[in-house]
């Protein structure tokens, strides 16, 4: 942890939160993620040793409390940690308004997107009598690949190999577009109209599919920023 040698609350806060990955760890803890492996899945690219170090530092500074339950450990935000929600929310609003354009190539991680989507599935909206729904994603564009979501009422799994069940929904999408739909920067209907997103399934499941997923928790701020930018564009004469 770096110190600035300034007796200032902004400097002190930056000393605690300014290290790389720290704010993203806090971001995910604020969404309810509490186990080490789940935190690692949501932070692709972070070495395990570095994640352990960041969690230790957050624990030492009183932002995180580690609880041991049998053979598993869980990390929970303290009152000081929960108080960071307003900080993260402010960064979200500012970032959505001033930094968020189309994703860079290094940001196009299909497994991360599906991991995020996994946590936002309305499993209670599965059709009556449906034990599972298998969605295959065929990604095109700069990043290509084939992945699966297996949606059951008790759990949702991300698969990198064919799960062995019949495919119920086939999604063919440009990965960049699907990221932006998920974040609220592009509307689902617009992505379909532009043929950057195609859903092949039965008519009933096609109607259900967009309602099966809640958008990212960041989507409302991104949508507001998109609307604000559209209003600021000069009218074409």
C-alpha positions in Angstrom: 0.0 0.0 0.0 1.4 3.4 -1.0 1.2 6.4 1.3 1.0 10.0 0.3 2.2 11.6 3.5 -0.7 14.0 3.5 -3.1 14.4 6.4 -6.2 14.5 4.2 -9.2 12.2 4.1 -9.0 11.9 0.3 -5.3 10.9 0.5 -6.1 8.4 3.3 -8.9 6.9 1.3 -6.8 6.6 -1.8 -4.1 4.8 0.2 -6.7 2.2 1.1 -8.5 1.9 -2.2 -6.0 3.0 -4.8 -4.2 -0.2 -5.5 -5.0 -2.1 -8.7 -8.0 -4.5 -8.4 -9.0 -3.3 -4.9 -12.1 -1.3 -6.0 -13.2 -4.1 -8.3 -13.0 -6.5 -5.3 -15.1 -4.1 -3.3 -17.5 -3.8 -6.3 -18.1 -7.6 -6.4 -18.4 -7.9 -2.6 -21.1 -5.2 -2.8 -23.1 -7.4 -5.1 -23.1 -10.3 -2.6 -20.2 -12.4 -3.9 -18.4 -13.6 -0.8 -16.3 -16.7 -1.6 -12.7 -16.6 -2.9 -13.3 -18.7 -6.0 -16.3 -16.7 -7.0 -14.4 -13.5 -6.6 -11.7 -14.9 -8.8 -14.2 -15.9 -11.5 -15.5 -12.4 -11.6 -12.0 -10.9 -11.9 -10.3 -12.7 -14.7 -6.6 -11.9 -15.0 -6.0 -11.4 -11.3 -3.4 -13.8 -9.8 -4.8 -15.8 -6.9 -1.9 -14.6 -4.7 -2.8 -11.0 -5.5 -6.5 -11.5 -4.8 -5.5 -13.0 -1.4 -3.3 -10.0 -0.7 -6.0 -7.5 -1.6 -8.5 -9.3 0.7 -6.0 -9.3 3.5 -5.4 -5.6 3.1 -9.1 -4.9 3.1 -9.4 -7.0 6.2 -6.6 -5.2 8.0 -8.1 -1.8 7.1 -11.5 -2.8 8.5 -13.3 -2.9 5.2 -13.8 -6.7 5.1 -14.4 -9.3 7.7 -13.3 -12.9 7.0 -15.6 -15.6 8.4 -14.6 -19.3 8.5 -17.5 -21.8 8.1 -16.2 -25.3 8.2 -13.7 -25.7 5.4 -14.9 -22.6 3.6 -14.1 -19.0 4.2 -16.4 -16.1 3.3 -15.6 -12.4 3.0 -18.2 -9.9 4.1 -18.1 -6.1 4.1 -18.1 -4.4 7.4 -20.0 -1.2 8.1 -17.0 0.8 6.6 -17.1 -1.5 3.6 -20.8 -1.1 3.0 -20.3 2.6 3.2 -18.3 2.4 0.0 -21.5 1.7 -2.0 -22.0 5.4 -2.5 -18.4 5.7 -3.8 -18.8 2.8 -6.2 -22.2 4.2 -7.3 -20.7 7.6 -8.0 -17.8 6.1 -10.0 -20.4 4.0 -11.9 -22.5 7.1 -12.9 -19.4 9.1 -13.8 -17.8 6.2 -15.8 -21.1 5.5 -17.7 -21.3 9.2 -18.7 -17.7 10.0 -19.5 -15.7 6.8 -20.2 -18.0 4.1 -21.6 -17.9 3.7 -25.3 -17.6 0.5 -27.4 -15.6 -2.2 -25.6 -11.9 -2.5 -26.4 -10.7 -5.9 -27.8 -8.9 -6.7 -24.5 -12.3 -6.3 -22.7 -14.1 -8.9 -24.8 -14.1 -11.9 -22.4 -17.0 -14.3 -23.2 -16.7 -16.3 -20.1 -16.8 -13.2 -17.9 -19.9 -12.0 -19.7 -21.6 -15.3 -19.2 -20.5 -15.5 -15.6 -22.1 -12.1 -15.0 -25.3 -13.1 -16.8 -25.4 -16.3 -14.8 -26.0 -14.3 -11.6 -28.9 -12.3 -13.2 -31.1 -15.1 -14.4 -34.8 -15.2 -13.3 -34.9 -18.9 -12.7 -38.5 -18.5 -11.4 -39.5 -17.6 -15.0 -38.7 -21.0 -16.5 -41.8 -22.5 -18.1 -43.9 -24.8 -15.9 -42.5 -28.3 -15.9 -39.2 -27.3 -17.4 -36.3 -28.9 -15.5 -33.6 -27.1 -17.3 -33.1 -24.7 -20.2 -29.9 -25.0 -22.2 -28.7 -21.9 -24.1 -25.9 -22.2 -26.6 -23.9 -19.0 -27.4 -22.1 -18.8 -30.7 -19.9 -15.7 -30.6 -18.7 -14.0 -33.7 -16.7 -10.8 -34.4 -13.1 -10.2 -33.1 -13.6 -12.9 -30.5 -15.2 -16.2 -31.5 -16.2 -19.2 -29.5 -19.0 -21.5 -28.4 -20.3 -21.7 -24.8 -23.4 -22.8 -22.9 -25.6 -21.7 -20.0 -27.5 -24.5 -18.3 -30.3 -22.9 -16.4 -32.1 -24.9 -13.7 -34.3 -23.6 -10.9 -31.7 -24.4 -8.3 -28.6 -23.4 -10.2 -27.2 -21.8 -13.4 -23.9 -23.2 -14.8 -21.5 -21.8 -17.4 -20.0 -24.6 -19.6 -17.1 -24.5 -21.9 -17.9 -28.0 -23.3 -21.2 -29.3 -24.6 -23.2 -30.1 -21.5 -24.7 -33.2 -23.0 -28.3 -31.9 -23.1 -30.5 -30.9 -26.0 -30.0 -27.3 -27.0 -33.2 -25.2 -26.3 -32.0 -21.8 -27.4 -29.3 -20.9 -29.9 -27.9 -17.4 -29.6 -25.6 -16.1 -32.4 -24.1 -12.8 -31.5 -21.3 -10.3 -32.0 -19.6 -10.4 -28.6 -19.1 -6.7 -28.4 -22.8 -6.1 -29.1 -23.9 -8.6 -26.5 -21.7 -6.9 -23.9 -23.3 -3.6 -24.7 -26.8 -5.0 -24.6 -26.0 -6.5 -21.2 -24.8 -3.2 -19.9 -27.7 -1.2 -21.3 -25.7 0.7 -24.0 -27.6 -1.0 -26.9 -31.2 -2.0 -26.8 -32.0 -5.7 -27.3 -34.5 -4.9 -30.1 -31.9 -2.7 -31.9 -29.3 -5.5 -31.7 -31.8 -7.9 -33.3 -32.8 -5.4 -36.0 -29.1 -4.9 -36.9 -28.7 -8.7 -37.0 -25.8 -8.5 -34.4 -27.9 -10.7 -32.2 -30.0 -13.7 -33.4 -32.1 -16.0 -31.2 -33.3 -19.3 -32.6 -35.8 -21.3 -30.6 -39.5 -21.9 -30.3 -41.8 -18.9 -30.6 -42.7 -19.2 -26.9 -39.1 -19.3 -25.7 -38.2 -16.5 -28.1 -40.7 -14.3 -26.3 -39.4 -15.4 -22.9 -35.7 -15.2 -23.6 -35.1 -11.4 -23.1 -37.3 -11.5 -19.9 -35.3 -14.5 -18.5 -32.3 -12.2 -17.8 -32.1 -9.1 -15.8 -29.6 -6.7 -17.2 -26.4 -5.7 -15.4 -26.9 -3.8 -12.2 -24.9 -1.0 -14.0 -27.5 -0.8 -16.8 -29.8 1.9 -15.4 -26.8 4.3 -15.1 -25.6 3.4 -18.5 -29.0 3.8 -20.0 -29.4 7.3 -18.5 -26.0 8.3 -19.8 -27.0 7.0 -23.3 -30.2 9.1 -23.2 -28.3 12.2 -22.0 -25.7 11.9 -24.7 -28.4 11.4 -27.4 -30.1 14.6 -26.2 -26.9 16.6 -26.5 -26.3 15.6 -30.1 -27.0 18.5 -32.5 -30.0 18.2 -34.7 -29.4 17.3 -38.3 -30.8 20.0 -40.6 
